[in-house]
Amino acid sequence: MKQFVILLFSASLTFGLAGCQNETPKSAEQPAAPQAAAPQAPQAAAPMAAGQSGSVTETMDAGGYTYVQVDTGSEKIWAAAPKFDVKVGDPVVVPQGMIMKDYHSKTLDRDFPAVYFVDSILVGGAEAAMTTPSAASSSQMPGSTGAPQTIETDVDLSGIQPATGGKTVQQIYEDPAGLSGKNVKIRGKVVKFNADIMGKNWLHIQDGTGADGTNDLTVTTATTAKVGDTVLIEGTLVTDKDFGYGYKYAILIEDANVTVE
C-alpha cells in the first residue's frame, strides 16, 4: 500500500512539473517588430476609414518601419509602414490598417496609445491630384446615379480644335467601354497640374465639351506642363482604375505622351 501511495505521489509531482515547464510565460511587453505582434482588438480607438489624410507632425524610423504622427484636422493619430521617405509637414494619406492599442516599441523605448500598421503610406499631396475618390469613382460613368465630379476653372477653353484622328472629352465619356485599353489622342488645355506623385505628373485637361462630371479628363505622364497650356495627348485609356487609399478613376489616360503646343 505504501508503495502505491508513493508511486501515485511521484506521478502527480511529475505531471505538475511538466505542466509548469510547458506553460508559456506571458510578457507584458509588445514585440519590437510590428509584423511579429499579435493584433489586439481596438477599444479606445476605431479603425480609420480608407484614405484618411493629414499632415505629418512627427516622424521616426525603427525596426525597418517609419512611424508618423498625422494631424487629420480633428485628431492626431500614429501610423507605421515599411520604411519610406517622409518629413514633418508632408501631406499623407493613410489607408485602413490594423490597430495596435497601448503599443510599446522596444527599439524606440516608447509607448504609443495606438498605432495603425499599414502596408504603405502615400506621401505628396495625393488628395490634390486624385480628385475622384471612391464616392466619385466607377459610379461616375455617364448615366450613373453618383454625384458628378466638377473642376471649376478660369482657363479659356474657347477655340480648341479636336486632334486629327482624335477624340473630344465628351466623346471619350460617351464610349469608355469601347475605348478601354486603346490608344487615344486628344487636344485640350491643362486646368490642374500636380507634379511627382507616385512617380508621375498628373494633369487634368478640358476642351470645352461635355457637361459637369463629364468635361474633365485625368492624365498621368512624365511630361511637365502648367495650367493654361494647350496640350496634345496620346496614351492608353483605362477604366475603373483603383490606386487604393479610396482613390479610383472611372476614366484615366495613363502614362501619356504629352506635347505642349
GIBEL-V717708 format. One record per run of one state. SS is the DSSP state (H for helix, E for strand, L for the rest). FROM is the first residue (numbers start at 1). TO is the last residue. If there is no record, write none. Layout:
# GIBEL-V717708
SS;FROM;TO + SS;FROM;TO
This chain:
# GIBEL-V717708
L;1;1 + H;2;22 + L;23;33 + H;34;36 + L;37;51 + E;52;62 + L;63;64 + E;65;71 + L;72;75 + E;76;82 + L;83;90 + E;91;94 + L;95;97 + E;98;105 + L;106;109 + E;110;117 + L;118;120 + E;121;123 + L;124;125 + H;126;129 + L;130;132 + E;133;133 + H;134;136 + L;137;137 + H;138;140 + L;141;166 + E;167;167 + L;168;168 + H;169;174 + L;175;175 + H;176;179 + L;180;182 + E;183;197 + L;198;199 + E;200;206 + L;207;216 + E;217;221 + L;222;229 + E;230;244 + L;245;246 + E;247;260 + L;261;261
